[in-house]
Amino acid sequence: MKTSEFLNLLKQNSNKALVFEYKPGVLVGTNYHITEVKNISIESVDCGAGTDAWKETIIQLWESPSELGKREYMSAYKALGILNKVNKIKPMEKEVEVKFEYSNATFHTAQLYVLSHQIKEDSLIVHLGVEKTDCKAKETCGVPETSEQTTETACAPGSGCC
């Protein structure tokens, strides 16, 4: 999901609670805060010596230990207000991928993609998920496009890949 799409979703559902599902059936706590918004520029070199560059928006979610037991989620209206304030200080790139950085005591810190969203009664539920790592140089490495797993010899030292 692009940053602009997320902002529009918040605007269209400003009267709803903003709920994040970080793995199937498991929600970020009602005590979450938006603690940081990152404008990220990435420059990379893959294992086949290919270069790439892109930008992302990363919104950090943090659960406040002092607000355990809080009953209501942040509203989409409040979240949009926070993001609009951030945008005035450091303008966000709107046509780039938005991700959410999150962790808790039982879930490692991860940058999660928006898989989908759902509007349910008084809530806007944003379904998050991880993206698996991948070899971007499959042709150079000799990895078939349909392969879900890389064999140990496909990117072995001396193969021209690694």
Backbone as a printed PyTorch tensor [residue, N CA C, xyz], in Angstrom:
tensor([[[  0.8440,  -1.1760,   0.0000],
         [  0.0000,   0.0000,   0.0000],
         [  0.8870,   1.2360,   0.0000]],

        [[  0.5470,   2.1880,  -0.8030],
         [  1.2730,   3.4540,  -0.8670],
         [  0.8890,   4.3260,   0.3350]],

        [[  1.7780,   5.2140,   0.7060],
         [  1.5280,   6.1390,   1.8170],
         [  0.2480,   6.9410,   1.5630]],

        [[  0.0800,   7.4310,   0.3380],
         [ -1.1170,   8.2200,  -0.0030],
         [ -2.3890,   7.3950,   0.1830]],

        [[ -2.3480,   6.1180,  -0.1760],
         [ -3.5210,   5.2510,  -0.0070],
         [ -3.8630,   5.0780,   1.4670]],

        [[ -2.8290,   4.9310,   2.2960],
         [ -3.0660,   4.7820,   3.7270],
         [ -3.6640,   6.0630,   4.3140]],

        [[ -3.1150,   7.2020,   3.9320],
         [ -3.6440,   8.4810,   4.4210],
         [ -5.0930,   8.6700,   3.9860]],

        [[ -5.4170,   8.3240,   2.7530],
         [ -6.8000,   8.4270,   2.2650],
         [ -7.7250,   7.4810,   3.0210]],

        [[ -7.2420,   6.2920,   3.3260],
         [ -8.0210,   5.3220,   4.0840],
         [ -8.3530,   5.8730,   5.4730]],

        [[ -7.3720,   6.5050,   6.1080],
         [ -7.6170,   7.1280,   7.4130],
         [ -8.6510,   8.2470,   7.2950]],

        [[ -8.5130,   9.0530,   6.2780],
         [ -9.4360,  10.1830,   6.0700],
         [-10.8620,   9.6900,   5.8340]],

        [[-11.0070,   8.6580,   5.0150],
         [-12.3340,   8.1180,   4.6940],
         [-12.9860,   7.4100,   5.8790]],

        [[-12.1790,   7.0040,   6.8590],
         [-12.6870,   6.2500,   8.0040],
         [-12.3270,   6.9190,   9.3210]],

        [[-12.3090,   8.2370,   9.3200],
         [-11.8220,   8.9960,  10.4740],
         [-12.6320,   8.7480,  11.7480]],

        [[-13.8620,   8.3000,  11.6110],
         [-14.7020,   8.0490,  12.7880],
         [-14.5310,   6.6480,  13.3610]],

        [[-13.5820,   5.8900,  12.8310],
         [-13.4020,   4.4990,  13.2570],
         [-12.1290,   4.3250,  14.0960]],

        [[-12.1200,   3.2960,  14.8990],
         [-10.9220,   2.9210,  15.6530],
         [ -9.9240,   2.3300,  14.6640]],

        [[ -8.6510,   2.6680,  14.8220],
         [ -7.5950,   2.1460,  13.9560],
         [ -6.9280,   0.9640,  14.6590]],

        [[ -7.1240,  -0.2140,  14.0780],
         [ -6.6620,  -1.4650,  14.6770],
         [ -5.6610,  -2.1140,  13.7240]],

        [[ -4.5670,  -2.6130,  14.2650],
         [ -3.5520,  -3.3010,  13.4570],
         [ -3.4890,  -4.7650,  13.8650]],

        [[ -3.5320,  -5.6470,  12.8810],
         [ -3.3530,  -7.0760,  13.0890],
         [ -1.9680,  -7.4240,  12.5690]],

        [[ -1.0340,  -7.7980,  13.4770],
         [  0.3520,  -8.0090,  13.0520],
         [  0.6640,  -9.4520,  12.6620]],

        [[ -0.1940, -10.3750,  13.0380],
         [ -0.1550, -11.7340,  12.5120],
         [ -1.5820, -12.2490,  12.6060]],

        [[ -1.9320, -13.2640,  11.8290],
         [ -3.3380, -13.6840,  11.7680],
         [ -3.9750, -13.8760,  13.1430]],

        [[ -5.0300, -13.1040,  13.3810],
         [ -5.7820, -13.2080,  14.6210],
         [ -5.1660, -12.5340,  15.8240]],

        [[ -4.0170, -11.8610,  15.6620],
         [ -3.3340, -11.2360,  16.8010],
         [ -3.2040,  -9.7350,  16.5360]],

        [[ -3.7320,  -8.9360,  17.4620],
         [ -3.7850,  -7.4870,  17.2930],
         [ -2.7310,  -6.7580,  18.1180]],

        [[ -2.2650,  -5.6410,  17.5970],
         [ -1.4500,  -4.7060,  18.3710],
         [ -2.3490,  -4.2220,  19.5090]],

        [[ -1.7820,  -4.0380,  20.6870],
         [ -2.5760,  -3.6400,  21.8570],
         [ -3.2400,  -2.2830,  21.7160]],

        [[ -4.3020,  -2.0930,  22.4680],
         [ -5.0140,  -0.8160,  22.4700],
         [ -4.1340,   0.3180,  22.9880]],

        [[ -3.0530,  -0.0270,  23.6440],
         [ -2.1500,   0.9580,  24.2350],
         [ -1.0600,   1.4210,  23.2650]],

        [[ -1.2450,   1.1790,  21.9510],
         [ -0.1920,   1.5710,  21.0070],
         [ -0.1710,   3.0770,  20.7580]],

        [[  1.0090,   3.5320,  20.4120],
         [  1.2480,   4.9230,  20.0090],
         [  2.0030,   4.8950,  18.6870]],

        [[  1.8750,   5.9490,  17.9190],
         [  2.7310,   6.1650,  16.7490],
         [  3.9090,   6.9620,  17.2740]],

        [[  5.0820,   6.3300,  17.3320],
         [  6.2220,   6.9580,  17.9880],
         [  7.2610,   7.5220,  17.0290]],

        [[  7.1870,   7.1370,  15.7750],
         [  8.1730,   7.6440,  14.8200],
         [  7.6570,   7.4010,  13.4120]],

        [[  7.9610,   8.3440,  12.5230],
         [  7.6770,   8.1870,  11.0960],
         [  8.9990,   8.4000,  10.3770]],

        [[  9.3830,   7.4060,   9.6030],
         [ 10.6790,   7.4510,   8.9240],
         [ 10.4750,   7.5790,   7.4190]],

        [[ 11.1880,   8.5130,   6.8090],
         [ 11.2910,   8.6120,   5.3560],
         [ 12.6030,   7.9270,   4.9980]],

        [[ 12.5150,   6.7700,   4.3870],
         [ 13.6870,   5.9410,   4.1390],
         [ 14.0430,   5.9480,   2.6530]],

        [[ 15.3300,   6.1610,   2.3580],
         [ 15.8650,   6.0020,   1.0050],
         [ 16.8100,   4.8210,   1.0330]],

        [[ 16.5750,   3.8700,   0.1570],
         [ 17.3650,   2.6430,   0.1250],
         [ 18.1180,   2.5610,  -1.1930]],

        [[ 19.4010,   2.2710,  -1.1040],
         [ 20.2310,   1.9940,  -2.2710],
         [ 20.8240,   0.6260,  -2.0320]],

        [[ 20.6310,  -0.2950,  -2.9820],
         [ 21.0620,  -1.6630,  -2.7330],
         [ 21.8490,  -2.2410,  -3.9030]],

        [[ 22.5990,  -3.2910,  -3.5680],
         [ 23.2890,  -4.1120,  -4.5520],
         [ 22.9050,  -5.5450,  -4.2160]],

        [[ 22.3490,  -6.2860,  -5.1880],
         [ 21.9460,  -7.6590,  -4.9200],
         [ 23.0960,  -8.6300,  -5.1830]],

        [[ 22.8630,  -9.9060,  -4.9450],
         [ 23.9100, -10.9220,  -5.0520],
         [ 24.3840, -11.1400,  -6.4850]],

        [[ 23.6640, -10.6140,  -7.4700],
         [ 24.0980, -10.6970,  -8.8620],
         [ 24.7300,  -9.4070,  -9.3350]],

        [[ 25.0740,  -8.5110,  -8.4060],
         [ 25.7010,  -7.2070,  -8.6580],
         [ 24.7470,  -6.2160,  -9.3190]],

        [[ 23.4400,  -6.4750,  -9.2460],
         [ 22.4530,  -5.5160,  -9.7420],
         [ 22.1990,  -4.4470,  -8.6990]],

        [[ 22.0240,  -3.2170,  -9.1420],
         [ 21.7560,  -2.1230,  -8.2120],
         [ 20.2980,  -1.7040,  -8.3040]],

        [[ 19.8210,  -1.1270,  -7.2380],
         [ 18.4380,  -0.6620,  -7.1800],
         [ 18.3630,   0.4610,  -6.1510]],

        [[ 17.3050,   1.2480,  -6.2400],
         [ 17.0640,   2.3130,  -5.2660],
         [ 15.5610,   2.5390,  -5.1680]],

        [[ 15.0830,   2.7920,  -3.9610],
         [ 13.6740,   3.1070,  -3.7530],
         [ 13.5150,   3.7980,  -2.4180]],

        [[ 12.3130,   4.2950,  -2.1770],
         [ 11.9930,   4.9730,  -0.9210],
         [ 10.8150,   4.2750,  -0.2640]],

        [[ 10.7170,   4.4220,   1.0490],
         [  9.6340,   3.8480,   1.8310],
         [  9.2770,   4.8050,   2.9700]],

        [[  8.0430,   4.6940,   3.4330],
         [  7.6210,   5.3530,   4.6630],
         [  7.4620,   4.2460,   5.6950]],

        [[  8.0570,   4.4340,   6.8580],
         [  7.9260,   3.4480,   7.9290],
         [  7.3260,   4.1480,   9.1450]],

        [[  6.1980,   3.6400,   9.5870],
         [  5.4960,   4.1830,  10.7520],
         [  5.7070,   3.2070,  11.9050]],

        [[  6.3020,   3.6980,  12.9830],
         [  6.6090,   2.8360,  14.1270],
         [  5.4350,   2.8330,  15.1060]],

        [[  5.0380,   1.6330,  15.5050],
         [  3.9940,   1.4480,  16.5100],
         [  4.6470,   0.9020,  17.7800]],

        [[  4.2880,   1.4870,  18.9050],
         [  4.8640,   1.0840,  20.1880],
         [  3.7460,   0.9710,  21.2130]],

        [[  3.7670,  -0.0880,  22.0110],
         [  2.7830,  -0.2780,  23.0610],
         [  3.3210,   0.2910,  24.3730]],

        [[  2.6010,   1.2500,  24.9190],
         [  3.0170,   1.9060,  26.1610],
         [  2.7110,   1.0230,  27.3680]],

        [[  3.7440,   0.6580,  28.1300],
         [  3.5030,  -0.1790,  29.3170],
         [  2.6490,   0.5310,  30.3670]],

        [[  2.6730,   1.8470,  30.3770],
         [  1.8930,   2.5830,  31.3730],
         [  0.4030,   2.6380,  31.0220]],

        [[  0.0420,   2.1540,  29.8240],
         [ -1.3640,   2.1920,  29.4150],
         [ -1.9500,   0.7950,  29.1960]],

        [[ -1.3360,  -0.1990,  29.8360],
         [ -1.9020,  -1.5520,  29.7730],
         [ -3.3240,  -1.5040,  30.3120]],

        [[ -4.2120,  -2.2050,  29.6690],
         [ -5.6050,  -2.2070,  30.1160],
         [ -6.4390,  -1.1080,  29.4860]],

        [[ -5.8170,  -0.2620,  28.6810],
         [ -6.5770,   0.7690,  27.9760],
         [ -7.6490,   0.0730,  27.1410]],

        [[ -8.8420,   0.6360,  27.0890],
         [ -9.9620,  -0.0450,  26.4620],
         [-10.1860,   0.3210,  24.9930]],

        [[ -9.8130,   1.5130,  24.5940],
         [-10.1290,   1.9530,  23.2360],
         [ -8.8750,   2.1570,  22.4040]],

        [[ -8.9880,   1.7940,  21.1320],
         [ -7.9010,   2.0180,  20.1800],
         [ -7.8550,   3.4710,  19.7610]],

        [[ -6.7060,   3.8940,  19.2830],
         [ -6.5500,   5.2120,  18.6830],
         [ -7.5160,   5.3220,  17.5060]],

        [[ -8.0980,   6.4850,  17.3240],
         [ -9.0010,   6.6730,  16.1850],
         [ -8.1840,   6.9440,  14.9160]],

        [[ -8.7640,   6.6270,  13.7940],
         [ -8.1350,   6.9480,  12.5050],
         [ -7.9470,   8.4600,  12.4040]],

        [[ -8.8800,   9.2270,  12.9710],
         [ -8.7910,  10.6940,  12.9730],
         [ -7.5320,  11.1670,  13.7090]],

        [[ -7.2780,  10.5940,  14.8820],
         [ -6.0880,  10.9760,  15.6530],
         [ -4.8130,  10.5770,  14.9150]],

        [[ -4.7920,   9.3720,  14.3590],
         [ -3.6130,   8.9170,  13.6100],
         [ -3.3520,   9.8410,  12.4250]],

        [[ -4.4070,  10.2090,  11.7090],
         [ -4.2560,  11.1180,  10.5730],
         [ -3.7220,  12.4740,  11.0360]],

        [[ -4.1800,  12.9530,  12.1800],
         [ -3.6800,  14.2080,  12.7320],
         [ -2.1840,  14.1410,  13.0370]],

        [[ -1.7470,  13.0270,  13.6100],
         [ -0.3230,  12.8350,  13.9110],
         [  0.4770,  12.8390,  12.6150]],

        [[  0.0140,  12.0790,  11.6290],
         [  0.7460,  11.9770,  10.3620],
         [  0.7460,  13.2970,   9.5870]],

        [[ -0.3420,  14.0500,   9.6720],
         [ -0.3720,  15.3760,   9.0250],
         [  0.6120,  16.3260,   9.6980]],

        [[  0.7220,  16.2450,  11.0170],
         [  1.6790,  17.0810,  11.7510],
         [  3.1070,  16.7210,  11.3470]],

        [[  3.3920,  15.4160,  11.2770],
         [  4.7070,  14.9460,  10.8410],
         [  4.9990,  15.4690,   9.4370]],

        [[  4.0060,  15.3780,   8.5580],
         [  4.1770,  15.7880,   7.1630],
         [  4.5350,  17.2740,   7.0430]],

        [[  4.0540,  18.0910,   7.9640],
         [  4.4000,  19.5220,   7.9480],
         [  5.8480,  19.7470,   8.3690]],

        [[  6.3470,  18.8930,   9.2340],
         [  7.7310,  19.0160,   9.7190],
         [  8.7060,  18.3980,   8.7220]],

        [[  8.4320,  17.1870,   8.3090],
         [  9.2480,  16.4330,   7.3380],
         [  8.2840,  15.8210,   6.3370]],

        [[  8.0990,  16.4400,   5.1970],
         [  7.1270,  15.9080,   4.2240],
         [  7.3980,  14.4470,   3.8740]],

        [[  6.3110,  13.6800,   3.8920],
         [  6.4010,  12.2610,   3.5450],
         [  6.2810,  12.1020,   2.0350]],

        [[  7.0060,  11.1310,   1.5060],
         [  6.8310,  10.7460,   0.1060],
         [  5.4920,  10.0120,   0.0530]],

        [[  4.6000,  10.4550,  -0.8080],
         [  3.2550,   9.8790,  -0.8080],
         [  3.1040,   8.6550,  -1.7090]],

        [[  3.9040,   8.5610,  -2.7440],
         [  3.7330,   7.4590,  -3.6990],
         [  4.7790,   6.3630,  -3.4920]],

        [[  5.0660,   6.0970,  -2.2370],
         [  6.0050,   5.0290,  -1.8760],
         [  5.3090,   4.0660,  -0.9270]],

        [[  5.8720,   2.8720,  -0.8040],
         [  5.3310,   1.8420,   0.0800],
         [  5.3290,   2.3280,   1.5280]],

        [[  4.2320,   2.0570,   2.2380],
         [  4.1910,   2.3270,   3.6730],
         [  4.3250,   0.9900,   4.3950]],

        [[  5.1480,   0.9800,   5.4240],
         [  5.3450,  -0.1990,   6.2700],
         [  5.1630,   0.2220,   7.7150]],

        [[  4.9490,  -0.7580,   8.5650],
         [  4.7870,  -0.5050,   9.9890],
         [  5.8230,  -1.3100,  10.7490]],

        [[  6.5770,  -0.6020,  11.5830],
         [  7.5970,  -1.2430,  12.4080],
         [  6.9730,  -1.5130,  13.7680]],

        [[  7.0890,  -2.7510,  14.2100],
         [  6.4150,  -3.1310,  15.4430],
         [  7.1470,  -4.2910,  16.1190]],

        [[  7.0500,  -4.3420,  17.4330],
         [  7.4930,  -5.4930,  18.2080],
         [  6.7980,  -5.4540,  19.5590]],

        [[  6.8400,  -6.5900,  20.2300],
         [  6.4010,  -6.6550,  21.6250],
         [  7.2070,  -7.7680,  22.2940]],

        [[  6.8550,  -8.1280,  23.4990],
         [  7.6440,  -9.1150,  24.2460],
         [  7.6840, -10.4860,  23.5770]],

        [[  6.6920, -10.8020,  22.7530],
         [  6.6480, -12.1260,  22.1210],
         [  6.8030, -12.0830,  20.6030]],

        [[  7.0110, -10.8920,  20.0480],
         [  7.1310, -10.7410,  18.5940],
         [  8.3300,  -9.8550,  18.2980]],

        [[  9.2830, -10.3880,  17.5310],
         [ 10.5100,  -9.6560,  17.2300],
         [ 10.2200,  -8.3670,  16.4360]],

        [[ 11.1110,  -7.4210,  16.5030],
         [ 10.9500,  -6.1850,  15.7380],
         [ 10.9610,  -6.5160,  14.2540]],

        [[  9.9600,  -6.0240,  13.5540],
         [  9.8390,  -6.3060,  12.1250],
         [  9.2100,  -5.1100,  11.4250]],

        [[  9.5630,  -4.9630,  10.1620],
         [  8.8910,  -3.9960,   9.2990],
         [  7.8430,  -4.7750,   8.5210]],

        [[  6.5970,  -4.4600,   8.7640],
         [  5.4710,  -5.2220,   8.2380],
         [  4.7820,  -4.4600,   7.1100]],

        [[  4.4200,  -5.1880,   6.0710],
         [  3.7000,  -4.6290,   4.9350],
         [  2.2050,  -4.6540,   5.2090]],

        [[  1.4720,  -3.8050,   4.5210],
         [  0.0170,  -3.8570,   4.5770],
         [ -0.4280,  -4.9310,   3.5870]],

        [[ -1.0170,  -5.9800,   4.1050],
         [ -1.5370,  -7.0570,   3.2580],
         [ -2.9240,  -6.7120,   2.7330]],

        [[ -3.7430,  -6.1290,   3.6110],
         [ -5.1080,  -5.7510,   3.2540],
         [ -5.6780,  -4.9030,   4.3850]],

        [[ -6.8890,  -4.4690,   4.1990],
         [ -7.5900,  -3.7700,   5.2790],
         [ -9.0460,  -4.2050,   5.2610]],

        [[ -9.7010,  -3.9710,   6.3760],
         [-11.0830,  -4.3970,   6.5270],
         [-11.8110,  -3.3500,   7.3570]],

        [[-13.0140,  -3.0080,   6.9190],
         [-13.8440,  -2.0820,   7.6870],
         [-14.9220,  -2.9310,   8.3530]],

        [[-14.9310,  -2.8760,   9.6710],
         [-15.8180,  -3.7440,  10.4530],
         [-16.4610,  -2.9080,  11.5430]],

        [[-17.7490,  -2.7100,  11.4690],
         [-18.4990,  -1.9330,  12.4480],
         [-17.8200,  -0.5930,  12.7180]],

        [[-17.2300,  -0.4430,  13.9070],
         [-16.6050,   0.8320,  14.2860],
         [-15.0920,   0.8150,  14.1280]],

        [[-14.5530,  -0.1570,  13.3960],
         [-13.1000,  -0.2980,  13.2970],
         [-12.6070,  -0.3540,  11.8590]],

        [[-11.4390,   0.2170,  11.6660],
         [-10.6630,   0.0450,  10.4430],
         [ -9.5220,  -0.8780,  10.8460]],

        [[ -9.5270,  -2.0870,  10.3140],
         [ -8.5130,  -3.0750,  10.6770],
         [ -7.5110,  -3.1640,   9.5410]],

        [[ -6.2440,  -2.9220,   9.8700],
         [ -5.1620,  -2.9940,   8.8960],
         [ -4.4180,  -4.3020,   9.1560]],

        [[ -4.4760,  -5.2020,   8.1690],
         [ -3.8210,  -6.5060,   8.2760],
         [ -2.3860,  -6.3750,   7.7810]],

        [[ -1.4540,  -6.6750,   8.6630],
         [ -0.0290,  -6.5610,   8.3490],
         [  0.5840,  -7.9390,   8.1880]],

        [[  1.7040,  -7.9890,   7.4890],
         [  2.3970,  -9.2510,   7.3260],
         [  3.8350,  -9.0430,   6.9150]],

        [[  4.6000, -10.0970,   7.0300],
         [  6.0070, -10.0480,   6.6460],
         [  6.1480, -10.4290,   5.1790]],

        [[  7.1700,  -9.9230,   4.5680],
         [  7.4960, -10.3350,   3.2060],
         [  8.7360, -11.1920,   3.3000]],

        [[  8.6860, -12.3620,   2.6710],
         [  9.8320, -13.2700,   2.7160],
         [ 10.9950, -12.6880,   1.9350]],

        [[ 12.1870, -13.0150,   2.3740],
         [ 13.3620, -12.6030,   1.6190],
         [ 13.3770, -13.3550,   0.3010]],

        [[ 14.0800, -12.7870,  -0.6770],
         [ 14.0730, -13.3550,  -2.0160],
         [ 15.3890, -13.0420,  -2.7070]],

        [[ 15.7730, -13.8700,  -3.6380],
         [ 16.9370, -13.6020,  -4.4820],
         [ 16.4570, -12.7620,  -5.6580]],

        [[ 16.9450, -11.5300,  -5.7580],
         [ 16.5300, -10.6430,  -6.8460],
         [ 17.2960, -10.9170,  -8.1320]],

        [[ 18.3100, -11.7350,  -8.0520],
         [ 19.1350, -12.0240,  -9.2260],
         [ 18.9780, -13.4850,  -9.6330]],

        [[ 17.7460, -13.9390,  -9.6850],
         [ 17.4840, -15.3520,  -9.9800],
         [ 18.1390, -15.8140, -11.2790]],

        [[ 18.0640, -14.9960, -12.3230],
         [ 18.6470, -15.3850, -13.6100],
         [ 20.1600, -15.5480, -13.4850]],

        [[ 20.8130, -14.5900, -12.8410],
         [ 22.2590, -14.6550, -12.6470],
         [ 22.6490, -15.8360, -11.7730]],

        [[ 21.8290, -16.0990, -10.7640],
         [ 22.1280, -17.1730,  -9.8110],
         [ 21.6970, -18.5480, -10.3000]],

        [[ 20.9230, -18.5910, -11.3720],
         [ 20.4360, -19.8690, -11.8680],
         [ 19.2830, -20.4270, -11.0530]],

        [[ 18.5260, -19.5500, -10.3970],
         [ 17.3830, -19.9660,  -9.5900],
         [ 16.1260, -19.8510, -10.4490]],

        [[ 15.3830, -20.9340, -10.6310],
         [ 14.1430, -20.8600, -11.4190],
         [ 13.1450, -19.9050, -10.7740]],

        [[ 12.4320, -19.1340, -11.5880],
         [ 11.4460, -18.1590, -11.0850],
         [ 10.3660, -18.8070, -10.2350]],

        [[  9.9910, -20.0390, -10.5300],
         [  8.9110, -20.6980,  -9.8060],
         [  9.3690, -21.3440,  -8.5160]],

        [[ 10.6630, -21.4010,  -8.2890],
         [ 11.1900, -22.0580,  -7.1010],
         [ 10.8980, -21.2300,  -5.8630]],

        [[ 10.3740, -21.8780,  -4.8270],
         [ 10.1350, -21.1880,  -3.5620],
         [ 11.3350, -21.3050,  -2.6550]],

        [[ 12.1490, -22.3260,  -2.8770],
         [ 13.3270, -22.5150,  -2.0560],
         [ 14.5500, -22.5170,  -2.9470]],

        [[ 15.6190, -21.9320,  -2.4480],
         [ 16.8890, -21.9450,  -3.1560],
         [ 17.6650, -23.1600,  -2.6890]],

        [[ 18.1640, -23.9310,  -3.6290],
         [ 18.9680, -25.0800,  -3.2270],
         [ 20.3230, -24.5700,  -2.7600]],

        [[ 20.9890, -25.3630,  -1.9690],
         [ 22.2720, -24.9370,  -1.4130],
         [ 23.2930, -24.6800,  -2.5050]],

        [[ 23.2250, -25.3670,  -3.6380],
         [ 24.2310, -25.2070,  -4.6680],
         [ 23.9200, -24.0370,  -5.6060]],

        [[ 22.6900, -23.5250,  -5.5980],
         [ 22.3360, -22.4580,  -6.5360],
         [ 23.1600, -21.1960,  -6.3210]],

        [[ 23.4700, -20.8620,  -5.0960],
         [ 24.2620, -19.6660,  -4.8220],
         [ 25.5200, -20.0270,  -4.0420]],

        [[ 26.1060, -21.1310,  -4.4060],
         [ 27.3280, -21.5870,  -3.7410],
         [ 28.5110, -20.7160,  -4.1290]],

        [[ 29.4890, -20.5820,  -3.2520],
         [ 30.6840, -19.8260,  -3.5970],
         [ 31.2630, -20.3430,  -4.9220]],

        [[ 31.6630, -19.4180,  -5.7760],
         [ 32.2170, -19.7820,  -7.0720],
         [ 31.1700, -19.9500,  -8.1600]],

        [[ 29.8630, -19.8550,  -7.7990],
         [ 28.8090, -20.0280,  -8.7940],
         [ 28.5570, -18.7610,  -9.5950]],

        [[ 29.1800, -17.6510,  -9.1680],
         [ 28.9410, -16.3760,  -9.8390],
         [ 27.8030, -15.5950,  -9.2170]],

        [[ 27.1820, -16.1580,  -8.2180],
         [ 26.0440, -15.5010,  -7.5760],
         [ 26.4660, -14.7990,  -6.2970]],

        [[ 27.0950, -15.5130,  -5.4040],
         [ 27.4230, -14.9750,  -4.0870],
         [ 28.8400, -14.4460,  -4.0220]]])
